[in-house]
Amino acid sequence: MIRSVAIVGGGTAGWMTATYLKAAFGDRIDVTVVESAQVSRIGVGEATFSTVRHFFDYLGLDEAEWLPKCAGGYKLGIRFENWSAPGEYFYHPFERLRVVDGFSLADWWLEHGDRSQPFDRQCFVTTALCEAKRAPRMLDGSLFAAGLDGSLGRSTLAEQRAQFPYAYHFDADRVAGFLAEYGVARGVRHVVDDVEHVAQDERGWISHIVTKERGELTADLFVDCTGFRGLLINQTMGAEFMSFQDVLPNNRAVALRVPRDEATDMNPYTTAYAAGAGWIWTIPLFGRNGNGYVYSDQFISPEDAERELRAHVAPGRDDLPANHIRMRIGRNRDAWIGNCVAIGLSGAFVEPLESTGIFFIQYAIEQLVKYFPDERWDETQRREWNTRMANAVDGVKEFLVLHYKSARREDTPYWKEAKVRQMPGSLAARLDLARSQLLDEETIYPNYHGFETYSWNTMNLGLGNVPAHPRPALRHMDPTQALAEFAQVKADADAMVAALPSCYDYLASIND
């Protein structure tokens, strides 16, 4: 029987894994986190998916309990600026499209919408909340979306039935620190030490690790949370890393932590601003912004990228330290080999454009619990876990490449290259279909990867890949109910904007 798990590496991945395993298995499994005091955390993963609430609910943590301790803010969606033309923007919200007579409002918008107005403003309520900088909760803590409030309990991603209307921004270092305290209080062993050697048995499996101060540490299962270096999975187990650089060229980032001049002026969304050789993120936290430039060093140097970032987000603040990061874009062919599982950056990373880093961590942990091994070490369990992780990562890869292919930018060498770079999988066929009709459940990437049909269509429409003609069937259908639904979206948005507090005011009320 598997009775002990050693997690090498702390950070968000390590402590999410440790606390989740403890919540799932209690004292029946011994969990140890070995974390070096010498290895700095990357600490830029500050935006999340809305599905992350399943993780905190599984641990029994209320939002008001942990969010203020992590400089947390709300994320209602992502605002994409300058991806189609200078000054243009649109939102990718956490909101499913309403349906009338079997067709989504996006379909009805193509036939009867006001084409002089952006698609997202007419079809979603959330865009109005973003524009007005509203929180998703009333001052009494109630959620604006009726029926979605309350704890999910010990639920997983597979049990999500409704689209929860927001995610979080938070300081990843503080989240790791909070989860470390939470985990240690519940029995997780925390070893602060440097791993000097990883020993293998005659099968090539990990038998133990040797730390500088405490010597040997044994376990049945080892989890690699050592980030891009992949100390266990790549350096020890020899996992083959499959680069995505052929389709996703960005390989570096530079990040700044920027105080807000107006502390109360807080946006409830992530901003992704298309720059000359990549894109710039703005993530509002309570008290500061997280900013960064994700770019390809084929088109701009790290020094020039830092200068461009500073000019865009922090002019005159040369005192702010910059964090330069080399990103390993891709995934391991197998992220579980023998008795070693890679979770987090050591397993896969596809750049932070849609905030999928923490989603991959959460999904990997949930699947590890589902396929947790016993003394038989059933190969089918490992194989199924690897297949599911590969499918999720590859699906996100396709979705991210869509962003670059559908964007109308062609004004710099970087953006011209994006148009001719090859496409993964069946994405070319999907984009070709999207030029004639909106995609549906049958025509997006088929395996689970976190993004629903509305996300694919929102990105295509927002970026400018609009079907040439509406669906012919709509010409023969009565539009009365659809037009009424457009009016209802506007009425709902106006009512919520009027009723909800600002993002800052609500967060200030729970930070007191």
Secondary structure, 3 states (H helix, E strand, C coil): CCCEEEEECCHHHHHHHHHHHHHHHHHHCEEEEEECCCCCCCCCCCECCCCHHHHHHHCCCCHHHHHHHHCCEEECEEEEECCCCCCCEEEEECCCCCEECCEEHHHHHHHHCCCCCCHHHHHCCHHHHHHCCECCECCCCCECCCCCCCCCCCCCHHHCCCCCCCEEECCHHHHHHHHHHHHHHCCCEEEECCEEEEEECCCCCEEEEEECCCEEEECCEEEECCHHHCCCCCCCCCCCEEECCCCCCCCEEEEEEEECCCCCCCCCCEEEEEECCEEEEEEEECCEEEEEEEECCCCCCHHHHHHHHHHHHCCCCCCCCCEEEECCCEEECCCEECCEEECHHHCEECCCCCCCHHHHHHHHHHHHHHCCCCCCCCHHHHHHHHHHHHHHHHHHHHHHHHHHHHCCCCCCHHHHHHHHCCCCCCHHHHHHHHCCCCCCCCCCCCCCCCCCHHHHHHHHHHHCCCCCCCCHHHHHCCCHHHHHHHHHHHHHHHHHHHHCCEHHHHHHHHHC
